[in-house]
Amino acid sequence: MKKTNALLLAATTLGLGFAAFTTTHTETAHAAYYTWTKTKNYSPSVAMKQKTPGTTAYMWDAHHTRKLHNLKNYPSATWYLSKSVKMTRGGKSAIYYRLTSGGVSGYVWRGYLAKGVNNINTGNTQASGNSSNAIPNTDPSLIDSSLNNQLISMFPGTVQDSKLQKLANAYPSEKLSTSGYSSQADSSSFDNLVQTQLATSYVKIGPLITGNNVEPRKSFIAGTTSFTDYIKENASIYDGFNATNKKVNFSGYKGYHIGAYVSPKSVTSDPNTGTKGYGDFVVLLVK
């Protein structure tokens, strides 16, 4: 009897010990604190998408203590990478990317991700008018996708639309001539193209018209003003061809479809006036 009781006591003790270990392990896995041992910043941000849409891929807080989101709930999102972090705990390390899209942000293991814009459900949606085949193709050397994506990321909650993007990319084609980058007064052909292609109302955003005040553009070209500050300072809502010089509420377009273009350095710029080439931009938004 004593032997039997001893065995029962040992089994009970082992069982409790196992249960205690299991509970502790689960809690530790949920609240484990990861330290940062290496970081890298990305400027401009890099467009990313989930490698396998529809599968579980958790987004964590800065030290991996709390799950914030699951990427499978954002199947059409394009995420923008601004920082990579090497997180370490217990002798093991992994690289996590800080991602942002439409006001949602956090850290995701890089193995869940691939570079590029997410084209799921971003085809010809509300932006559809005439066929996008009628939109002229733009010389790839005049397109800097990272700049375009950086501009798009300034409008949280918007949905990238392939037709609007193709329209926005046509901006330089409509303003270039054999003599170089044309003046703004010659860009009406772009507005005509947009009006022909879109069968609905739209919002157009571009540079302020400030007369001789060209310092924002010149500072950006010189590298003394950041891209974000330049856009915030220099963006205006347009009424067709004309700038209203009304400041832009960048967070006021959630749910809109978007396409955006920024003239890269490959487009000739005039540093004396600051009104041509590099840094010129346009944003098209459709609700």
C-alpha positions in Angstrom: 0.0 0.0 0.0 2.8 2.4 0.9 4.5 1.6 -2.4 1.3 2.3 -4.3 0.7 5.6 -2.5 4.3 6.6 -3.2 3.8 5.9 -6.8 0.6 7.9 -6.9 2.2 10.8 -5.1 5.1 10.8 -7.6 2.8 10.6 -10.6 0.7 13.5 -9.1 3.8 15.5 -8.5 5.1 14.9 -12.0 1.7 15.8 -13.5 1.5 19.1 -11.6 5.1 19.8 -12.6 4.3 19.2 -16.2 1.1 21.4 -16.0 3.1 24.2 -14.4 5.7 24.0 -17.1 3.2 24.1 -19.9 1.4 27.1 -18.4 4.7 29.0 -17.9 5.9 28.2 -21.4 2.7 29.5 -23.0 2.8 32.8 -21.1 6.4 33.3 -21.8 5.9 32.8 -25.5 3.1 35.3 -25.5 5.0 37.9 -23.5 8.6 37.2 -24.4 10.7 40.4 -24.6 13.0 40.6 -27.6 15.9 43.0 -27.5 17.1 44.9 -30.5 20.7 44.2 -31.5 20.9 45.8 -35.0 18.7 48.2 -37.0 18.6 49.6 -40.5 16.5 52.5 -41.8 15.0 52.7 -45.3 14.5 56.1 -46.9 12.5 56.2 -49.1 10.4 53.4 -47.7 10.2 50.1 -49.7 6.9 48.6 -50.9 6.2 45.1 -49.5 3.4 42.6 -49.7 2.6 39.3 -48.0 4.4 36.5 -49.7 1.5 34.0 -49.3 -1.8 36.0 -49.0 -4.5 34.5 -46.8 -2.1 32.8 -44.4 -1.4 33.7 -40.8 1.4 36.3 -40.4 1.3 38.2 -37.2 2.3 41.8 -36.7 3.9 42.5 -33.3 4.7 45.5 -31.2 8.3 46.8 -31.0 9.6 44.1 -28.7 7.5 41.1 -29.7 5.4 41.2 -26.5 2.0 41.7 -28.1 0.3 40.6 -31.3 -1.2 43.7 -33.0 -2.6 42.4 -36.3 -2.7 39.5 -38.7 -1.7 40.2 -42.3 -4.2 37.7 -43.6 -6.9 40.2 -42.6 -5.3 42.8 -45.1 -5.2 40.8 -48.3 -4.9 43.8 -50.6 -2.6 45.9 -48.5 0.7 47.2 -49.8 3.0 47.6 -46.7 5.8 50.1 -46.6 9.1 49.1 -45.0 10.8 51.9 -43.0 13.1 49.9 -40.7 14.6 46.4 -40.2 15.4 45.2 -36.8 17.4 42.2 -35.6 15.5 40.9 -32.5 17.2 38.6 -30.1 16.1 36.4 -27.2 17.7 33.4 -25.6 20.5 33.2 -28.0 18.2 33.1 -31.0 17.7 36.0 -33.5 15.4 36.9 -36.3 14.9 39.9 -38.6 11.7 41.8 -38.4 10.5 44.6 -40.6 8.6 47.7 -39.4 5.7 48.0 -41.8 3.0 50.7 -42.2 -0.1 50.8 -44.4 -3.2 53.0 -43.9 -2.5 53.8 -40.3 -1.7 50.2 -39.4 1.9 49.6 -38.3 4.0 47.1 -36.5 6.8 44.5 -36.9 6.6 41.4 -39.0 9.1 38.6 -39.6 10.7 39.2 -43.0 10.1 35.6 -44.0 6.4 36.4 -44.5 7.1 39.2 -46.9 8.1 39.9 -50.5 9.1 43.1 -52.2 6.6 44.9 -54.5 3.2 46.5 -54.7 0.3 44.3 -53.9 -1.9 44.1 -57.0 -4.7 42.0 -55.4 -8.1 43.8 -55.9 -6.4 47.0 -57.1 -7.3 46.7 -60.8 -9.8 48.9 -62.6 -12.3 49.5 -59.8 -14.1 52.7 -59.1 -11.6 54.5 -61.2 -12.7 52.8 -64.4 -13.8 55.0 -67.3 -12.5 54.3 -70.8 -10.1 51.5 -71.3 -6.7 51.9 -69.6 -5.2 50.7 -72.9 -5.7 54.3 -74.2 -3.4 55.7 -71.6 0.1 56.3 -73.1 2.9 54.2 -71.8 5.6 56.2 -69.9 9.3 55.7 -70.5 10.5 53.6 -67.5 13.4 55.8 -67.0 11.0 58.6 -66.0 9.4 56.5 -63.2 10.8 56.0 -59.7 8.4 53.6 -58.0 10.0 54.2 -54.6 9.3 57.9 -54.8 5.7 57.2 -56.0 5.1 54.8 -53.1 6.6 57.2 -50.6 4.1 59.8 -51.8 1.2 57.3 -51.6 2.2 56.3 -48.1 1.5 59.9 -47.0 -2.3 59.2 -47.6 -3.2 56.6 -44.9 -6.1 54.3 -45.6 -6.1 54.8 -49.4 -6.2 51.9 -51.9 -3.7 51.7 -54.7 -5.4 51.4 -58.1 -3.5 50.2 -61.1 -5.4 52.4 -63.6 -5.0 55.6 -61.5 -1.3 54.7 -61.2 -1.0 54.3 -64.9 -2.7 57.7 -65.4 -0.4 59.3 -62.8 2.6 57.8 -64.5 1.5 59.5 -67.8 2.1 62.9 -66.2 5.6 63.3 -67.4 4.8 62.0 -70.9 2.2 64.7 -71.3 4.6 67.4 -70.1 7.7 66.4 -72.0 8.5 67.8 -75.5 11.5 67.7 -77.8 12.7 70.8 -76.0 12.6 69.3 -72.6 10.3 69.5 -69.6 7.4 71.9 -70.6 6.0 74.6 -68.4 3.0 74.0 -66.2 0.9 76.0 -68.6 1.4 73.2 -71.2 0.2 70.4 -68.9 -3.5 70.8 -69.8 -3.2 67.7 -72.0 -2.7 65.7 -68.9 -5.9 67.0 -67.4 -7.7 66.3 -70.6 -6.4 62.7 -70.5 -7.6 62.3 -66.9 -11.0 63.7 -67.6 -11.4 61.4 -70.6 -10.3 58.3 -68.7 -12.3 58.8 -65.5 -16.0 58.4 -65.6 -16.4 59.8 -62.1 -15.3 62.9 -60.1 -11.8 62.9 -58.8 -9.4 64.8 -56.6 -6.2 66.1 -58.1 -3.3 67.2 -55.9 -0.1 68.9 -57.1 2.4 71.7 -56.3 1.3 75.0 -55.0 1.3 78.0 -57.4 3.4 80.5 -55.5 4.6 83.0 -58.0 8.2 83.7 -57.5 8.3 81.8 -54.2 10.1 78.6 -55.3 12.2 78.0 -52.2 10.5 74.7 -51.2 11.3 73.1 -54.5 14.8 74.5 -54.5 15.5 73.3 -51.0 14.2 69.8 -51.9 16.4 69.7 -55.0 19.4 70.8 -52.9 18.7 68.1 -50.3 18.1 70.5 -47.4 14.4 69.7 -47.2 13.1 66.1 -46.7 10.7 64.6 -49.2 7.9 64.5 -46.6 8.3 68.1 -45.5 8.6 69.3 -49.1 5.3 67.6 -50.0 3.5 68.7 -46.9 4.6 72.3 -47.5 4.1 72.4 -51.2 0.9 70.3 -51.9 -2.3 71.9 -53.0 -5.7 70.7 -54.1 -6.4 71.5 -57.7 -9.6 72.5 -59.4 -9.1 70.9 -62.8 -6.0 72.6 -64.3 -5.8 75.4 -61.6 -4.2 75.1 -58.2 -6.5 76.4 -55.4 -3.5 76.8 -53.1 -5.6 75.0 -50.4 -3.5 72.9 -48.1 -4.1 69.2 -48.1 -5.5 67.1 -45.3 -3.4 64.0 -45.9 -5.4 61.8 -43.5 -8.8 62.8 -45.0 -8.9 60.3 -47.9 -9.4 57.0 -46.2 -11.1 54.5 -48.6 -10.2 56.5 -51.7 -8.4 54.8 -54.6 -5.1 56.5 -55.4 -2.4 56.8 -58.0 0.6 59.2 -57.5 3.7 60.2 -59.5 6.8 62.1 -58.5 9.3 63.3 -61.2 12.7 61.6 -60.4 16.2 63.0 -60.8 16.3 61.6 -64.4 13.9 64.4 -65.4 15.8 67.5 -66.2 15.4 70.2 -63.5 15.9 73.9 -63.5 17.6 74.9 -60.2 17.1 78.6 -60.9 13.3 78.5 -60.9 12.6 75.2 -59.2 9.4 74.8 -61.3 10.5 72.1 -63.6 11.6 68.5 -63.5 12.7 66.7 -60.3 10.2 67.0 -57.5 7.2 67.9 -59.6 4.3 65.6 -58.6 0.6 64.7 -59.0 -1.8 62.7 -56.9 -5.2 61.3 -58.3 -7.9 60.2 -55.8 -11.2 58.6 -56.5 -13.8 57.8 -53.9 
